[in-house]
Structure formats: C-alpha cells, structure tokens
Amino acid sequence: MPAERFRVDVEGRALELSNLDKVLYPDAGFTKGEVIDYYTRIAPVLLPHLTDRALTRIRFPNGVTGGSFFEKNAPAATPGWVRTETLPAPGSSKGRETIDYVVADDLPTLVWLANLAALELHTPQWKIGEHPDMMVVDLDPGPPAALRQCCQVALLMRDRLADDGISAYPKTSGKKGMQLCCPVAGTQSSDLVSDYAKRVAQELERAHPKLIVSKMAKNLRPGKVFIDWSQNNAAKTTVSPYSLRAQSVPSVSTPLTWDEVEAGAAGKRPATKPYTAGEVLKRVEKQGDLLAPLLDGGPELPAP
C-alpha cells in the first residue's frame, strides 16, 4: 500500500510529508509526525546553532531499532531551495574529494530533514570558511561512572577554564555523557583549540587521577570520566543542542543550568536523567535558550 503523503507549505516552501504515523521510537510510541512537530517547535532556539555550519545527519528511516546511516552529502532528491556548500573531504571513507553539505539555516530545511528521519543533527565547531568559534569539552563516563561523575568533572572544568577567562555552558549529550560548550574568538586554528583543550584535560587528570582520564585508551576509562579534547579536531562534529538522540525514548541533547549540574554532582536527579522532547519544549518555554551566549563570541585562548 503506497505511503500516504501530505503537501504542506512551510514559510513559502512546498513540502511533501509522508508516513507521519510511522513509529520511530517504539518503546515510547513516538512517531515521525511527532519528530517533525518537535523540530518545528524547537526551531527558534535550534536554528541559530545550525546556521552557517556544515550539517552531518544520522538517519533512522525504520526507527531507532531499525538501523541507521550517517549522511554528510546532500541526497540526490534535495530540493533546489535547500542551501548546500561544497567543502573539501579529507580522509573521506568513500574517496570523495569534496562533499556537498546541507546547511540548515531555515525552518523548511529542518522540516525536510525531519521528514527524512534525520533524527540526529551534528555540526563542527566552525562556521563555513571560518576558524572555530566554539570549543567543546566532551565528557564521557566509563561505567560504573555515569552522569553524576560527569557533573563533578564539569564543575572542575568550568572553574579551571574560568581561570583563563573562558566561559563554559553545559548540556547533556542526550545519551550517557555531557558536553561543555565554550564560545571562543574564532581567530585561532582548530589545532590550537584542540591543543589547549588537551592541556587542560591533562592538567585536571593529574589533579584528579581517580576521577578523570585524558587518554583515549578504553582500558583506562572504567570508573572514570574521559575528557575528550579531540572533539575540537576540524574533521569532527558534536551533536547539536536540542537535537534528538537515538535512544529508547526521544531524548534530547539538553542545555542545563549550572545549578542543575551542581545538583547532579551531589547525586540529585534533575541533571542525571535524560530529558525528552516534550520536557525540553517546556524547559525552553520557561528558560529560553540557555546556550544563547554561544552566539555572541568569546575570547582568544591563551597560547602555550
């Protein structure tokens, strides 16, 4: 039986939506229509964090239990009004010299992507043609460490970065870890940003060896929090704030307040649970975009 299709107008762009009743999160009964609704409603705070950034998508056409694939290149049937940017692709697994990236600058593009079951949205720390304007510190707990320990490390990292005049803004990854997002000047290379993040991670590891590890070897991680400074490599991406994640429930990479992180570090629940799409919409209605300061720029990082 052919899929039922619906023609809609989104800010003057004609879109054809399909399979709106298809369940993409089986454990929660969360459908593709609800995914599209979430991305439509979260767009005012999400889009500023996607603007001018090359977008990597993870698509789940048969739902979160039905397999997935990464997509960097614009698909063949991309509408002509969708912005694409051709960028070099060093080390491409498919041997490409360039990739035609999608750039999600507007609501029609976001709805089009949601209709393709692009549940997860990932961006680099740089805008197209520019140096990084954000440093990301990824905190990955090695079991039995969990989000509580991530919160403890986040506080240590926040205070250390503050010594260098750098502000940090926390968010959950939507999975087991969290990230700190730090606005920087956008005048320094990704290598310099990555080197700085590595130095700080190593410094904190020396000060707190039972809690923190800065080396990538997985055998060193059990019971500790890995500070992944390599996320600042120019070729890497980080899940965007407000992006859905492919979990049993429609969890979201959720901005947090530092009060919530402090509560999480103390073992209280709010910062150590996954926030779902509906909860995040309510949080934004009440709090606005907690990561809005990322859009205002930041300082240069100190040289070694």
C-alpha positions in Angstrom: 0.0 0.0 0.0 1.6 3.3 -1.0 2.5 5.7 1.8 0.1 8.5 2.5 1.6 11.8 1.5 0.6 15.3 2.6 1.5 18.5 0.9 2.3 21.4 3.2 3.6 24.9 2.9 6.4 25.9 5.3 7.3 29.5 5.1 6.6 29.6 1.4 8.3 26.3 0.6 6.2 23.4 -0.7 7.0 20.1 1.1 5.6 16.6 0.8 5.5 14.8 4.1 4.9 11.0 4.3 4.4 8.2 6.8 3.5 10.6 9.7 2.1 7.7 11.8 5.3 5.6 11.4 6.7 4.9 14.9 10.3 5.8 15.1 10.8 5.3 18.9 8.9 2.0 19.5 9.3 2.0 23.3 7.7 5.4 23.5 5.3 5.1 20.6 6.8 8.4 19.2 6.0 8.8 15.6 7.6 10.6 12.6 4.8 13.2 12.8 5.9 13.9 16.4 9.5 14.2 15.3 8.5 16.8 12.7 6.4 18.6 15.3 9.2 18.7 17.8 11.7 20.1 15.3 9.2 22.6 14.1 8.5 23.9 17.6 12.1 23.9 18.8 13.4 25.6 15.6 13.5 29.1 17.1 16.3 28.1 19.5 17.8 25.3 17.4 18.3 27.1 14.1 20.8 29.8 15.4 23.1 26.9 16.5 22.9 25.3 13.0 23.2 28.4 10.9 26.3 28.5 8.6 27.5 25.1 9.8 28.0 22.0 7.6 25.5 19.5 8.9 26.0 15.8 9.4 22.8 13.8 9.8 22.2 10.4 11.2 19.1 9.0 9.6 16.8 6.2 11.0 14.3 5.5 8.2 12.9 2.5 10.1 13.2 3.9 13.6 15.8 3.8 16.3 15.7 0.0 16.4 15.8 -0.5 12.6 19.4 0.6 11.7 20.8 3.9 10.7 23.3 5.6 8.4 25.4 8.8 8.6 24.8 11.3 5.8 27.1 14.2 5.0 26.4 14.6 1.3 23.2 16.2 0.2 20.9 13.3 -1.1 20.0 13.1 -4.8 16.5 14.5 -4.3 17.5 17.5 -2.3 15.1 20.5 -3.2 16.8 23.3 -5.1 15.9 25.8 -2.3 17.9 23.8 0.3 21.3 25.5 0.9 24.3 23.3 0.2 28.0 24.1 0.4 30.8 22.2 -1.3 33.7 21.6 1.1 36.9 19.5 1.0 36.5 16.0 2.3 40.0 14.9 3.5 40.0 11.3 4.6 36.6 10.6 3.2 35.7 6.9 3.6 34.1 7.0 0.2 37.1 8.5 -1.5 35.4 11.8 -2.3 37.5 14.9 -2.7 34.5 17.2 -1.8 31.2 16.9 -0.1 28.0 18.9 -0.8 26.9 19.6 2.8 23.4 20.6 3.7 23.2 23.8 5.8 20.1 24.1 7.8 19.5 27.9 8.0 15.7 27.8 8.0 12.6 26.0 9.1 11.7 24.5 5.7 15.1 22.7 5.6 14.6 21.5 9.2 11.2 20.1 8.4 12.5 18.5 5.2 15.3 16.8 7.2 12.9 15.6 9.9 10.7 14.0 7.1 13.8 12.1 6.0 14.0 10.7 9.6 17.2 12.6 10.2 16.8 12.3 13.9 20.3 13.3 15.0 22.0 16.6 13.8 25.7 17.1 14.3 27.8 20.1 13.5 31.5 21.1 13.6 32.8 23.8 15.9 33.4 26.2 13.0 31.2 28.1 10.6 31.8 27.6 6.9 35.0 29.3 5.8 36.0 30.3 9.3 38.1 29.3 12.3 36.3 27.6 15.3 34.1 29.9 17.3 33.4 27.3 19.9 35.5 24.9 22.0 33.8 21.7 23.0 34.8 19.6 26.0 33.1 16.2 25.8 32.7 14.2 29.0 32.3 10.5 28.5 31.8 8.3 31.6 33.3 4.9 31.8 30.9 2.6 33.7 30.2 2.4 36.6 30.8 6.2 36.3 27.7 8.0 35.0 26.3 11.4 34.6 26.8 12.2 38.3 30.6 11.9 37.8 30.3 13.9 34.5 28.7 16.7 36.5 31.5 16.6 39.0 34.1 16.9 36.3 32.1 19.6 34.5 32.4 21.7 37.7 36.1 21.2 37.9 36.5 22.1 34.2 34.3 25.2 34.5 36.4 26.6 37.3 39.7 25.8 35.5 38.5 27.4 32.3 37.3 30.5 34.3 40.9 31.0 35.4 41.7 31.7 31.8 38.7 33.9 31.3 36.7 31.3 29.4 33.0 30.7 30.0 31.5 27.3 29.7 27.9 26.3 29.1 26.8 22.7 29.9 24.4 20.4 28.1 23.6 16.7 28.2 24.6 14.6 25.2 21.2 13.1 25.3 22.9 9.7 25.9 25.2 8.9 28.8 27.5 11.9 28.8 27.6 15.6 28.6 29.4 18.5 26.9 30.7 21.9 27.9 30.4 24.5 25.1 32.8 27.4 25.3 32.5 30.4 23.0 35.9 31.5 21.6 37.1 34.3 19.4 37.1 32.5 16.0 40.6 33.8 15.2 42.6 30.6 16.1 43.0 27.3 14.3 41.3 24.1 15.3 44.7 22.7 16.1 45.4 25.4 18.7 41.9 25.0 20.2 42.4 21.2 20.4 45.8 21.6 21.9 44.5 23.9 24.6 41.7 21.6 25.5 44.2 18.7 25.7 46.5 20.7 28.1 43.6 21.5 30.4 42.4 17.9 30.3 45.8 16.6 31.2 46.2 19.1 34.0 42.9 18.0 35.5 43.8 14.4 35.1 47.0 15.0 37.1 45.0 16.7 39.9 42.2 14.2 40.0 43.6 10.8 38.7 40.9 8.7 40.3 38.1 10.6 38.6 39.5 11.9 35.3 41.3 10.4 32.3 42.5 12.3 29.3 44.0 9.4 27.2 41.8 7.8 24.6 42.6 4.1 25.5 39.3 2.5 26.5 41.0 0.2 29.1 41.8 3.3 31.2 38.2 4.5 31.3 36.3 2.2 33.7 35.0 4.2 36.7 36.4 7.5 35.3 35.3 10.3 33.1 37.2 10.7 29.8 37.7 14.3 28.8 37.6 14.1 25.1 39.6 17.1 23.9 39.8 15.7 20.4 36.3 16.8 19.6 37.9 20.1 18.6 39.6 18.5 15.6 38.4 20.3 12.4 37.1 17.0 11.0 34.9 16.1 14.0 31.4 17.0 14.8 29.4 17.3 18.0 25.7 16.6 18.5 23.8 20.0 18.2 22.0 21.4 21.2 18.3 20.4 21.0 19.0 17.5 18.6 17.1 14.3 19.2 19.1 11.2 20.0 18.5 7.6 19.0 17.6 6.2 22.4 14.7 4.1 23.6 12.9 7.4 24.4 13.1 10.6 22.3 15.8 12.1 24.4 17.4 15.4 23.5 20.8 17.0 23.9 19.6 19.4 26.6 21.2 22.7 27.8 21.5 22.8 31.6 21.9 25.4 34.2 25.0 25.3 36.5 22.6 24.9 39.4 21.3 21.7 37.8 24.9 20.5 37.3 25.7 21.1 40.9 22.6 19.2 41.9 23.7 16.3 39.6 27.2 16.3 41.1 25.6 15.9 44.5 23.6 12.9 43.3 20.2 14.6 42.9 18.2 13.6 39.9 17.5 16.6 37.6 20.8 16.7 35.7 21.3 13.0 35.8 18.3 11.9 33.8 17.6 12.1 30.0 15.3 14.9 29.1 12.7 14.1 26.4 11.4 16.2 23.5 8.3 17.2 25.4 10.2 18.1 28.5 12.7 20.2 26.5 10.0 22.2 24.8 8.6 23.0 28.3 12.1 24.0 29.5 12.6 26.3 26.6 9.3 27.9 27.1 10.3 28.7 30.7 14.0 29.3 30.4 14.6 30.3 26.7 17.8 29.2 25.1 20.4 28.6 27.9 23.1 28.4 25.2 22.3 31.8 23.6 25.6 33.2 24.9 27.4 30.9 22.5 26.2 33.0 19.7 27.9 36.2 21.0 31.5 35.1 20.6 34.2 34.8 23.2 37.9 35.4 24.0 41.0 34.1 22.3 42.5 31.0 24.1 45.8 31.5 25.9 48.9 30.4 23.9 51.0 27.5 25.4 
